[in-house]
Amino acid sequence: MANDRIGAHFKLKVRCFNCRVDTVHRLAVPAAEDAPECVDDLLESQFLRDQRFQCKACEAPIGVIVAAVEVKEPADA
């Protein structure tokens, strides 16, 4: 598959709107012409809006991103 390459990796800290538990989520953004390459681009992207959240503690579907950072992943990860 030609679109298996990853363009950027991000780590998000998401707070559940219901139980207020914070969880960490990793996102691997596929390499594409309009793919987000930095945190600012990610926060404004359709890619992020298309992601779905479900709290691991209470299964609520609503969360708030409280932190986002770009992370460097090893080439073989």
PyMOL Python script that loads the backbone (N, CA, C, O; Angstrom):
from pymol import cmd

cmd.read_pdbstr("""\
ATOM      1  N   MET A   1       0.835  -1.192   0.000  1.00  0.00           N
ATOM      2  CA  MET A   1       0.000   0.000   0.000  1.00  0.00           C
ATOM      3  C   MET A   1       0.872   1.245   0.000  1.00  0.00           C
ATOM      4  O   MET A   1       1.826   1.332   0.774  1.00  0.00           O
ATOM      5  N   ALA A   2       0.567   2.184  -0.834  1.00  0.00           N
ATOM      6  CA  ALA A   2       1.384   3.379  -0.974  1.00  0.00           C
ATOM      7  C   ALA A   2       1.176   4.356   0.170  1.00  0.00           C
ATOM      8  O   ALA A   2       2.069   5.156   0.450  1.00  0.00           O
ATOM      9  N   ASN A   3       0.032   4.322   0.843  1.00  0.00           N
ATOM     10  CA  ASN A   3      -0.277   5.307   1.875  1.00  0.00           C
ATOM     11  C   ASN A   3      -0.025   4.767   3.289  1.00  0.00           C
ATOM     12  O   ASN A   3      -0.668   5.211   4.241  1.00  0.00           O
ATOM     13  N   ASP A   4       0.905   3.815   3.433  1.00  0.00           N
ATOM     14  CA  ASP A   4       1.213   3.261   4.741  1.00  0.00           C
ATOM     15  C   ASP A   4       2.235   4.094   5.497  1.00  0.00           C
ATOM     16  O   ASP A   4       2.473   3.846   6.679  1.00  0.00           O
ATOM     17  N   ARG A   5       2.830   5.052   4.858  1.00  0.00           N
ATOM     18  CA  ARG A   5       3.841   5.887   5.511  1.00  0.00           C
ATOM     19  C   ARG A   5       3.190   6.810   6.527  1.00  0.00           C
ATOM     20  O   ARG A   5       2.077   7.295   6.321  1.00  0.00           O
ATOM     21  N   ILE A   6       3.895   7.046   7.626  1.00  0.00           N
ATOM     22  CA  ILE A   6       3.412   7.941   8.668  1.00  0.00           C
ATOM     23  C   ILE A   6       4.141   9.272   8.537  1.00  0.00           C
ATOM     24  O   ILE A   6       5.368   9.313   8.447  1.00  0.00           O
ATOM     25  N   GLY A   7       3.379  10.354   8.527  1.00  0.00           N
ATOM     26  CA  GLY A   7       3.960  11.681   8.375  1.00  0.00           C
ATOM     27  C   GLY A   7       4.376  12.302   9.694  1.00  0.00           C
ATOM     28  O   GLY A   7       5.426  12.940   9.772  1.00  0.00           O
ATOM     29  N   ALA A   8       3.567  12.127  10.735  1.00  0.00           N
ATOM     30  CA  ALA A   8       3.868  12.731  12.034  1.00  0.00           C
ATOM     31  C   ALA A   8       3.206  11.913  13.132  1.00  0.00           C
ATOM     32  O   ALA A   8       2.211  11.222  12.911  1.00  0.00           O
ATOM     33  N   HIS A   9       3.789  12.012  14.321  1.00  0.00           N
ATOM     34  CA  HIS A   9       3.249  11.334  15.506  1.00  0.00           C
ATOM     35  C   HIS A   9       2.934  12.386  16.561  1.00  0.00           C
ATOM     36  O   HIS A   9       3.710  13.318  16.773  1.00  0.00           O
ATOM     37  N   PHE A  10       1.798  12.231  17.216  1.00  0.00           N
ATOM     38  CA  PHE A  10       1.394  13.163  18.265  1.00  0.00           C
ATOM     39  C   PHE A  10       0.937  12.391  19.491  1.00  0.00           C
ATOM     40  O   PHE A  10       0.445  11.267  19.392  1.00  0.00           O
ATOM     41  N   LYS A  11       1.108  13.011  20.641  1.00  0.00           N
ATOM     42  CA  LYS A  11       0.594  12.461  21.889  1.00  0.00           C
ATOM     43  C   LYS A  11      -0.386  13.480  22.449  1.00  0.00           C
ATOM     44  O   LYS A  11      -0.047  14.648  22.634  1.00  0.00           O
ATOM     45  N   LEU A  12      -1.614  13.021  22.719  1.00  0.00           N
ATOM     46  CA  LEU A  12      -2.666  13.893  23.233  1.00  0.00           C
ATOM     47  C   LEU A  12      -3.042  13.472  24.643  1.00  0.00           C
ATOM     48  O   LEU A  12      -3.155  12.280  24.929  1.00  0.00           O
ATOM     49  N   LYS A  13      -3.234  14.434  25.516  1.00  0.00           N
ATOM     50  CA  LYS A  13      -3.788  14.181  26.840  1.00  0.00           C
ATOM     51  C   LYS A  13      -5.237  14.640  26.763  1.00  0.00           C
ATOM     52  O   LYS A  13      -5.516  15.811  26.506  1.00  0.00           O
ATOM     53  N   VAL A  14      -6.158  13.701  26.990  1.00  0.00           N
ATOM     54  CA  VAL A  14      -7.587  13.984  26.848  1.00  0.00           C
ATOM     55  C   VAL A  14      -8.268  13.796  28.198  1.00  0.00           C
ATOM     56  O   VAL A  14      -8.086  12.778  28.866  1.00  0.00           O
ATOM     57  N   ARG A  15      -9.054  14.791  28.584  1.00  0.00           N
ATOM     58  CA  ARG A  15      -9.813  14.723  29.841  1.00  0.00           C
ATOM     59  C   ARG A  15     -11.260  14.387  29.524  1.00  0.00           C
ATOM     60  O   ARG A  15     -11.908  15.060  28.722  1.00  0.00           O
ATOM     61  N   CYS A  16     -11.757  13.336  30.164  1.00  0.00           N
ATOM     62  CA  CYS A  16     -13.144  12.931  29.992  1.00  0.00           C
ATOM     63  C   CYS A  16     -14.059  14.032  30.529  1.00  0.00           C
ATOM     64  O   CYS A  16     -13.852  14.544  31.629  1.00  0.00           O
ATOM     65  N   PHE A  17     -15.061  14.382  29.748  1.00  0.00           N
ATOM     66  CA  PHE A  17     -16.009  15.409  30.153  1.00  0.00           C
ATOM     67  C   PHE A  17     -16.892  14.922  31.305  1.00  0.00           C
ATOM     68  O   PHE A  17     -17.389  15.729  32.091  1.00  0.00           O
ATOM     69  N   ASN A  18     -17.085  13.621  31.402  1.00  0.00           N
ATOM     70  CA  ASN A  18     -17.967  13.045  32.408  1.00  0.00           C
ATOM     71  C   ASN A  18     -17.257  12.815  33.743  1.00  0.00           C
ATOM     72  O   ASN A  18     -17.656  13.389  34.756  1.00  0.00           O
ATOM     73  N   CYS A  19     -16.218  11.988  33.759  1.00  0.00           N
ATOM     74  CA  CYS A  19     -15.578  11.602  35.024  1.00  0.00           C
ATOM     75  C   CYS A  19     -14.292  12.374  35.309  1.00  0.00           C
ATOM     76  O   CYS A  19     -13.708  12.215  36.381  1.00  0.00           O
ATOM     77  N   ARG A  20     -13.841  13.204  34.373  1.00  0.00           N
ATOM     78  CA  ARG A  20     -12.656  14.053  34.534  1.00  0.00           C
ATOM     79  C   ARG A  20     -11.341  13.283  34.622  1.00  0.00           C
ATOM     80  O   ARG A  20     -10.338  13.835  35.075  1.00  0.00           O
ATOM     81  N   VAL A  21     -11.329  12.033  34.202  1.00  0.00           N
ATOM     82  CA  VAL A  21     -10.104  11.246  34.171  1.00  0.00           C
ATOM     83  C   VAL A  21      -9.300  11.636  32.927  1.00  0.00           C
ATOM     84  O   VAL A  21      -9.854  11.734  31.832  1.00  0.00           O
ATOM     85  N   ASP A  22      -7.988  11.859  33.099  1.00  0.00           N
ATOM     86  CA  ASP A  22      -7.101  12.157  31.984  1.00  0.00           C
ATOM     87  C   ASP A  22      -6.516  10.868  31.428  1.00  0.00           C
ATOM     88  O   ASP A  22      -6.098   9.994  32.187  1.00  0.00           O
ATOM     89  N   THR A  23      -6.485  10.749  30.114  1.00  0.00           N
ATOM     90  CA  THR A  23      -5.867   9.608  29.455  1.00  0.00           C
ATOM     91  C   THR A  23      -4.959  10.116  28.344  1.00  0.00           C
ATOM     92  O   THR A  23      -5.159  11.209  27.815  1.00  0.00           O
ATOM     93  N   VAL A  24      -3.968   9.319  27.999  1.00  0.00           N
ATOM     94  CA  VAL A  24      -3.026   9.681  26.944  1.00  0.00           C
ATOM     95  C   VAL A  24      -3.344   8.846  25.713  1.00  0.00           C
ATOM     96  O   VAL A  24      -3.566   7.638  25.798  1.00  0.00           O
ATOM     97  N   HIS A  25      -3.360   9.516  24.574  1.00  0.00           N
ATOM     98  CA  HIS A  25      -3.650   8.865  23.300  1.00  0.00           C
ATOM     99  C   HIS A  25      -2.559   9.235  22.317  1.00  0.00           C
ATOM    100  O   HIS A  25      -2.114  10.382  22.273  1.00  0.00           O
ATOM    101  N   ARG A  26      -2.131   8.264  21.531  1.00  0.00           N
ATOM    102  CA  ARG A  26      -1.139   8.518  20.485  1.00  0.00           C
ATOM    103  C   ARG A  26      -1.838   8.520  19.131  1.00  0.00           C
ATOM    104  O   ARG A  26      -2.698   7.683  18.856  1.00  0.00           O
ATOM    105  N   LEU A  27      -1.453   9.468  18.301  1.00  0.00           N
ATOM    106  CA  LEU A  27      -1.989   9.548  16.939  1.00  0.00           C
ATOM    107  C   LEU A  27      -0.837   9.462  15.956  1.00  0.00           C
ATOM    108  O   LEU A  27       0.167  10.160  16.099  1.00  0.00           O
ATOM    109  N   ALA A  28      -0.982   8.620  14.974  1.00  0.00           N
ATOM    110  CA  ALA A  28      -0.032   8.538  13.872  1.00  0.00           C
ATOM    111  C   ALA A  28      -0.758   9.074  12.640  1.00  0.00           C
ATOM    112  O   ALA A  28      -1.739   8.488  12.183  1.00  0.00           O
ATOM    113  N   VAL A  29      -0.273  10.176  12.118  1.00  0.00           N
ATOM    114  CA  VAL A  29      -0.914  10.822  10.977  1.00  0.00           C
ATOM    115  C   VAL A  29      -0.281  10.289   9.695  1.00  0.00           C
ATOM    116  O   VAL A  29       0.930  10.414   9.511  1.00  0.00           O
ATOM    117  N   PRO A  30      -1.072   9.701   8.812  1.00  0.00           N
ATOM    118  CA  PRO A  30      -0.516   9.212   7.540  1.00  0.00           C
ATOM    119  C   PRO A  30       0.084  10.356   6.728  1.00  0.00           C
ATOM    120  O   PRO A  30      -0.420  11.479   6.734  1.00  0.00           O
ATOM    121  N   ALA A  31       1.153  10.047   6.041  1.00  0.00           N
ATOM    122  CA  ALA A  31       1.785  11.038   5.176  1.00  0.00           C
ATOM    123  C   ALA A  31       0.836  11.348   4.014  1.00  0.00           C
ATOM    124  O   ALA A  31       0.421  10.455   3.276  1.00  0.00           O
ATOM    125  N   ALA A  32       0.510  12.611   3.873  1.00  0.00           N
ATOM    126  CA  ALA A  32      -0.357  13.069   2.785  1.00  0.00           C
ATOM    127  C   ALA A  32      -0.053  14.533   2.540  1.00  0.00           C
ATOM    128  O   ALA A  32       0.540  15.203   3.385  1.00  0.00           O
ATOM    129  N   GLU A  33      -0.454  15.017   1.403  1.00  0.00           N
ATOM    130  CA  GLU A  33      -0.141  16.391   1.032  1.00  0.00           C
ATOM    131  C   GLU A  33      -0.683  17.403   2.042  1.00  0.00           C
ATOM    132  O   GLU A  33       0.000  18.379   2.352  1.00  0.00           O
ATOM    133  N   ASP A  34      -1.890  17.192   2.559  1.00  0.00           N
ATOM    134  CA  ASP A  34      -2.509  18.152   3.470  1.00  0.00           C
ATOM    135  C   ASP A  34      -2.520  17.673   4.922  1.00  0.00           C
ATOM    136  O   ASP A  34      -3.278  18.199   5.738  1.00  0.00           O
ATOM    137  N   ALA A  35      -1.696  16.691   5.249  1.00  0.00           N
ATOM    138  CA  ALA A  35      -1.664  16.138   6.608  1.00  0.00           C
ATOM    139  C   ALA A  35      -1.016  17.123   7.576  1.00  0.00           C
ATOM    140  O   ALA A  35      -0.071  17.818   7.204  1.00  0.00           O
ATOM    141  N   PRO A  36      -1.511  17.192   8.812  1.00  0.00           N
ATOM    142  CA  PRO A  36      -0.902  18.075   9.809  1.00  0.00           C
ATOM    143  C   PRO A  36       0.517  17.623  10.141  1.00  0.00           C
ATOM    144  O   PRO A  36       0.781  16.431  10.298  1.00  0.00           O
ATOM    145  N   GLU A  37       1.432  18.599  10.248  1.00  0.00           N
ATOM    146  CA  GLU A  37       2.839  18.298  10.526  1.00  0.00           C
ATOM    147  C   GLU A  37       3.299  18.862  11.859  1.00  0.00           C
ATOM    148  O   GLU A  37       4.383  18.526  12.334  1.00  0.00           O
ATOM    149  N   CYS A  38       2.482  19.718  12.467  1.00  0.00           N
ATOM    150  CA  CYS A  38       2.830  20.296  13.763  1.00  0.00           C
ATOM    151  C   CYS A  38       1.554  20.359  14.606  1.00  0.00           C
ATOM    152  O   CYS A  38       0.455  20.129  14.101  1.00  0.00           O
ATOM    153  N   VAL A  39       1.711  20.669  15.883  1.00  0.00           N
ATOM    154  CA  VAL A  39       0.561  20.688  16.792  1.00  0.00           C
ATOM    155  C   VAL A  39      -0.484  21.698  16.343  1.00  0.00           C
ATOM    156  O   VAL A  39      -1.679  21.400  16.370  1.00  0.00           O
ATOM    157  N   ASP A  40      -0.054  22.891  15.928  1.00  0.00           N
ATOM    158  CA  ASP A  40      -1.017  23.903  15.482  1.00  0.00           C
ATOM    159  C   ASP A  40      -1.853  23.399  14.311  1.00  0.00           C
ATOM    160  O   ASP A  40      -3.072  23.568  14.287  1.00  0.00           O
ATOM    161  N   ASP A  41      -1.182  22.775  13.337  1.00  0.00           N
ATOM    162  CA  ASP A  41      -1.913  22.216  12.191  1.00  0.00           C
ATOM    163  C   ASP A  41      -2.855  21.105  12.634  1.00  0.00           C
ATOM    164  O   ASP A  41      -3.985  21.018  12.153  1.00  0.00           O
ATOM    165  N   LEU A  42      -2.391  20.250  13.555  1.00  0.00           N
ATOM    166  CA  LEU A  42      -3.222  19.152  14.036  1.00  0.00           C
ATOM    167  C   LEU A  42      -4.496  19.667  14.690  1.00  0.00           C
ATOM    168  O   LEU A  42      -5.586  19.166  14.414  1.00  0.00           O
ATOM    169  N   LEU A  43      -4.361  20.661  15.551  1.00  0.00           N
ATOM    170  CA  LEU A  43      -5.525  21.170  16.281  1.00  0.00           C
ATOM    171  C   LEU A  43      -6.569  21.805  15.372  1.00  0.00           C
ATOM    172  O   LEU A  43      -7.737  21.906  15.748  1.00  0.00           O
ATOM    173  N   GLU A  44      -6.165  22.231  14.186  1.00  0.00           N
ATOM    174  CA  GLU A  44      -7.093  22.834  13.230  1.00  0.00           C
ATOM    175  C   GLU A  44      -7.531  21.856  12.132  1.00  0.00           C
ATOM    176  O   GLU A  44      -8.280  22.234  11.231  1.00  0.00           O
ATOM    177  N   SER A  45      -7.069  20.610  12.202  1.00  0.00           N
ATOM    178  CA  SER A  45      -7.235  19.692  11.076  1.00  0.00           C
ATOM    179  C   SER A  45      -8.542  18.903  11.104  1.00  0.00           C
ATOM    180  O   SER A  45      -9.127  18.647  12.157  1.00  0.00           O
ATOM    181  N   GLN A  46      -8.965  18.536   9.920  1.00  0.00           N
ATOM    182  CA  GLN A  46     -10.100  17.622   9.765  1.00  0.00           C
ATOM    183  C   GLN A  46      -9.718  16.248  10.283  1.00  0.00           C
ATOM    184  O   GLN A  46     -10.567  15.523  10.801  1.00  0.00           O
ATOM    185  N   PHE A  47      -8.448  15.879  10.151  1.00  0.00           N
ATOM    186  CA  PHE A  47      -7.982  14.586  10.652  1.00  0.00           C
ATOM    187  C   PHE A  47      -8.314  14.442  12.136  1.00  0.00           C
ATOM    188  O   PHE A  47      -8.814  13.397  12.551  1.00  0.00           O
ATOM    189  N   LEU A  48      -8.046  15.466  12.938  1.00  0.00           N
ATOM    190  CA  LEU A  48      -8.334  15.397  14.372  1.00  0.00           C
ATOM    191  C   LEU A  48      -9.843  15.386  14.626  1.00  0.00           C
ATOM    192  O   LEU A  48     -10.316  14.657  15.498  1.00  0.00           O
ATOM    193  N   ARG A  49     -10.591  16.178  13.880  1.00  0.00           N
ATOM    194  CA  ARG A  49     -12.051  16.201  14.048  1.00  0.00           C
ATOM    195  C   ARG A  49     -12.664  14.837  13.740  1.00  0.00           C
ATOM    196  O   ARG A  49     -13.712  14.496  14.289  1.00  0.00           O
ATOM    197  N   ASP A  50     -12.031  14.060  12.875  1.00  0.00           N
ATOM    198  CA  ASP A  50     -12.550  12.743  12.512  1.00  0.00           C
ATOM    199  C   ASP A  50     -12.233  11.665  13.550  1.00  0.00           C
ATOM    200  O   ASP A  50     -12.784  10.567  13.475  1.00  0.00           O
ATOM    201  N   GLN A  51     -11.363  11.953  14.508  1.00  0.00           N
ATOM    202  CA  GLN A  51     -11.000  10.962  15.530  1.00  0.00           C
ATOM    203  C   GLN A  51     -12.140  10.819  16.535  1.00  0.00           C
ATOM    204  O   GLN A  51     -12.863  11.776  16.812  1.00  0.00           O
ATOM    205  N   ARG A  52     -12.287   9.632  17.066  1.00  0.00           N
ATOM    206  CA  ARG A  52     -13.340   9.361  18.048  1.00  0.00           C
ATOM    207  C   ARG A  52     -12.709   9.029  19.387  1.00  0.00           C
ATOM    208  O   ARG A  52     -11.648   8.407  19.446  1.00  0.00           O
ATOM    209  N   PHE A  53     -13.368   9.449  20.469  1.00  0.00           N
ATOM    210  CA  PHE A  53     -12.892   9.253  21.827  1.00  0.00           C
ATOM    211  C   PHE A  53     -13.922   8.461  22.615  1.00  0.00           C
ATOM    212  O   PHE A  53     -15.126   8.674  22.477  1.00  0.00           O
ATOM    213  N   GLN A  54     -13.437   7.554  23.435  1.00  0.00           N
ATOM    214  CA  GLN A  54     -14.297   6.882  24.408  1.00  0.00           C
ATOM    215  C   GLN A  54     -13.457   6.695  25.663  1.00  0.00           C
ATOM    216  O   GLN A  54     -12.392   6.079  25.623  1.00  0.00           O
ATOM    217  N   CYS A  55     -13.946   7.232  26.777  1.00  0.00           N
ATOM    218  CA  CYS A  55     -13.228   7.167  28.043  1.00  0.00           C
ATOM    219  C   CYS A  55     -13.014   5.714  28.449  1.00  0.00           C
ATOM    220  O   CYS A  55     -13.935   4.900  28.385  1.00  0.00           O
ATOM    221  N   LYS A  56     -11.796   5.398  28.863  1.00  0.00           N
ATOM    222  CA  LYS A  56     -11.485   4.039  29.302  1.00  0.00           C
ATOM    223  C   LYS A  56     -12.082   3.751  30.677  1.00  0.00           C
ATOM    224  O   LYS A  56     -12.277   2.589  31.032  1.00  0.00           O
ATOM    225  N   ALA A  57     -12.375   4.797  31.458  1.00  0.00           N
ATOM    226  CA  ALA A  57     -12.908   4.610  32.810  1.00  0.00           C
ATOM    227  C   ALA A  57     -14.432   4.495  32.830  1.00  0.00           C
ATOM    228  O   ALA A  57     -14.976   3.602  33.480  1.00  0.00           O
ATOM    229  N   CYS A  58     -15.127   5.396  32.119  1.00  0.00           N
ATOM    230  CA  CYS A  58     -16.596   5.419  32.211  1.00  0.00           C
ATOM    231  C   CYS A  58     -17.299   5.248  30.860  1.00  0.00           C
ATOM    232  O   CYS A  58     -18.528   5.220  30.801  1.00  0.00           O
ATOM    233  N   GLU A  59     -16.525   5.134  29.777  1.00  0.00           N
ATOM    234  CA  GLU A  59     -17.035   4.915  28.425  1.00  0.00           C
ATOM    235  C   GLU A  59     -17.793   6.107  27.841  1.00  0.00           C
ATOM    236  O   GLU A  59     -18.505   5.951  26.849  1.00  0.00           O
ATOM    237  N   ALA A  60     -17.654   7.286  28.433  1.00  0.00           N
ATOM    238  CA  ALA A  60     -18.289   8.483  27.873  1.00  0.00           C
ATOM    239  C   ALA A  60     -17.622   8.828  26.536  1.00  0.00           C
ATOM    240  O   ALA A  60     -16.419   8.621  26.377  1.00  0.00           O
ATOM    241  N   PRO A  61     -18.393   9.350  25.573  1.00  0.00           N
ATOM    242  CA  PRO A  61     -17.840   9.643  24.257  1.00  0.00           C
ATOM    243  C   PRO A  61     -17.318  11.072  24.091  1.00  0.00           C
ATOM    244  O   PRO A  61     -16.944  11.455  22.983  1.00  0.00           O
ATOM    245  N   ILE A  62     -17.283  11.857  25.147  1.00  0.00           N
ATOM    246  CA  ILE A  62     -16.884  13.256  25.031  1.00  0.00           C
ATOM    247  C   ILE A  62     -15.632  13.498  25.864  1.00  0.00           C
ATOM    248  O   ILE A  62     -15.576  13.145  27.042  1.00  0.00           O
ATOM    249  N   GLY A  63     -14.623  14.109  25.228  1.00  0.00           N
ATOM    250  CA  GLY A  63     -13.393  14.446  25.921  1.00  0.00           C
ATOM    251  C   GLY A  63     -12.877  15.787  25.447  1.00  0.00           C
ATOM    252  O   GLY A  63     -13.246  16.264  24.374  1.00  0.00           O
ATOM    253  N   VAL A  64     -12.021  16.394  26.254  1.00  0.00           N
ATOM    254  CA  VAL A  64     -11.421  17.681  25.938  1.00  0.00           C
ATOM    255  C   VAL A  64      -9.912  17.492  25.870  1.00  0.00           C
ATOM    256  O   VAL A  64      -9.320  16.929  26.791  1.00  0.00           O
ATOM    257  N   ILE A  65      -9.287  17.949  24.802  1.00  0.00           N
ATOM    258  CA  ILE A  65      -7.839  17.869  24.699  1.00  0.00           C
ATOM    259  C   ILE A  65      -7.245  18.922  25.625  1.00  0.00           C
ATOM    260  O   ILE A  65      -7.517  20.113  25.475  1.00  0.00           O
ATOM    261  N   VAL A  66      -6.431  18.479  26.584  1.00  0.00           N
ATOM    262  CA  VAL A  66      -5.809  19.407  27.530  1.00  0.00           C
ATOM    263  C   VAL A  66      -4.330  19.607  27.239  1.00  0.00           C
ATOM    264  O   VAL A  66      -3.725  20.545  27.759  1.00  0.00           O
ATOM    265  N   ALA A  67      -3.731  18.742  26.416  1.00  0.00           N
ATOM    266  CA  ALA A  67      -2.336  18.898  26.010  1.00  0.00           C
ATOM    267  C   ALA A  67      -2.105  18.128  24.721  1.00  0.00           C
ATOM    268  O   ALA A  67      -2.706  17.079  24.491  1.00  0.00           O
ATOM    269  N   ALA A  68      -1.232  18.660  23.890  1.00  0.00           N
ATOM    270  CA  ALA A  68      -0.870  17.995  22.641  1.00  0.00           C
ATOM    271  C   ALA A  68       0.590  18.298  22.345  1.00  0.00           C
ATOM    272  O   ALA A  68       1.018  19.450  22.402  1.00  0.00           O
ATOM    273  N   VAL A  69       1.353  17.253  22.028  1.00  0.00           N
ATOM    274  CA  VAL A  69       2.761  17.428  21.670  1.00  0.00           C
ATOM    275  C   VAL A  69       3.085  16.524  20.489  1.00  0.00           C
ATOM    276  O   VAL A  69       2.517  15.443  20.334  1.00  0.00           O
ATOM    277  N   GLU A  70       4.006  16.992  19.669  1.00  0.00           N
ATOM    278  CA  GLU A  70       4.517  16.151  18.597  1.00  0.00           C
ATOM    279  C   GLU A  70       5.625  15.296  19.191  1.00  0.00           C
ATOM    280  O   GLU A  70       6.455  15.793  19.952  1.00  0.00           O
ATOM    281  N   VAL A  71       5.642  14.029  18.851  1.00  0.00           N
ATOM    282  CA  VAL A  71       6.685  13.134  19.349  1.00  0.00           C
ATOM    283  C   VAL A  71       7.433  12.539  18.167  1.00  0.00           C
ATOM    284  O   VAL A  71       6.866  12.298  17.101  1.00  0.00           O
ATOM    285  N   LYS A  72       8.707  12.312  18.383  1.00  0.00           N
ATOM    286  CA  LYS A  72       9.532  11.675  17.354  1.00  0.00           C
ATOM    287  C   LYS A  72       9.549  10.189  17.610  1.00  0.00           C
ATOM    288  O   LYS A  72       9.984   9.743  18.672  1.00  0.00           O
ATOM    289  N   GLU A  73       9.091   9.433  16.669  1.00  0.00           N
ATOM    290  CA  GLU A  73       9.054   7.978  16.782  1.00  0.00           C
ATOM    291  C   GLU A  73      10.240   7.392  16.039  1.00  0.00           C
ATOM    292  O   GLU A  73      10.646   7.933  15.011  1.00  0.00           O
ATOM    293  N   PRO A  74      10.802   6.307  16.533  1.00  0.00           N
ATOM    294  CA  PRO A  74      11.877   5.646  15.786  1.00  0.00           C
ATOM    295  C   PRO A  74      11.373   5.155  14.434  1.00  0.00           C
ATOM    296  O   PRO A  74      10.188   4.855  14.287  1.00  0.00           O
ATOM    297  N   ALA A  75      12.246   5.074  13.465  1.00  0.00           N
ATOM    298  CA  ALA A  75      11.854   4.693  12.107  1.00  0.00           C
ATOM    299  C   ALA A  75      11.269   3.289  12.050  1.00  0.00           C
ATOM    300  O   ALA A  75      10.459   3.004  11.168  1.00  0.00           O
ATOM    301  N   ASP A  76      11.657   2.402  12.968  1.00  0.00           N
ATOM    302  CA  ASP A  76      11.141   1.035  12.917  1.00  0.00           C
ATOM    303  C   ASP A  76       9.926   0.807  13.804  1.00  0.00           C
ATOM    304  O   ASP A  76       9.481  -0.332  13.944  1.00  0.00           O
ATOM    305  N   ALA A  77       9.368   1.871  14.415  1.00  0.00           N
ATOM    306  CA  ALA A  77       8.197   1.717  15.312  1.00  0.00           C
ATOM    307  C   ALA A  77       6.921   1.586  14.530  1.00  0.00           C
ATOM    308  O   ALA A  77       5.848   1.450  15.118  1.00  0.00           O
TER     309      ALA A  77
END
""", "prot")
cmd.dss("prot")
cmd.show_as("cartoon", "prot")
cmd.util.cbc("prot")
cmd.orient("prot")
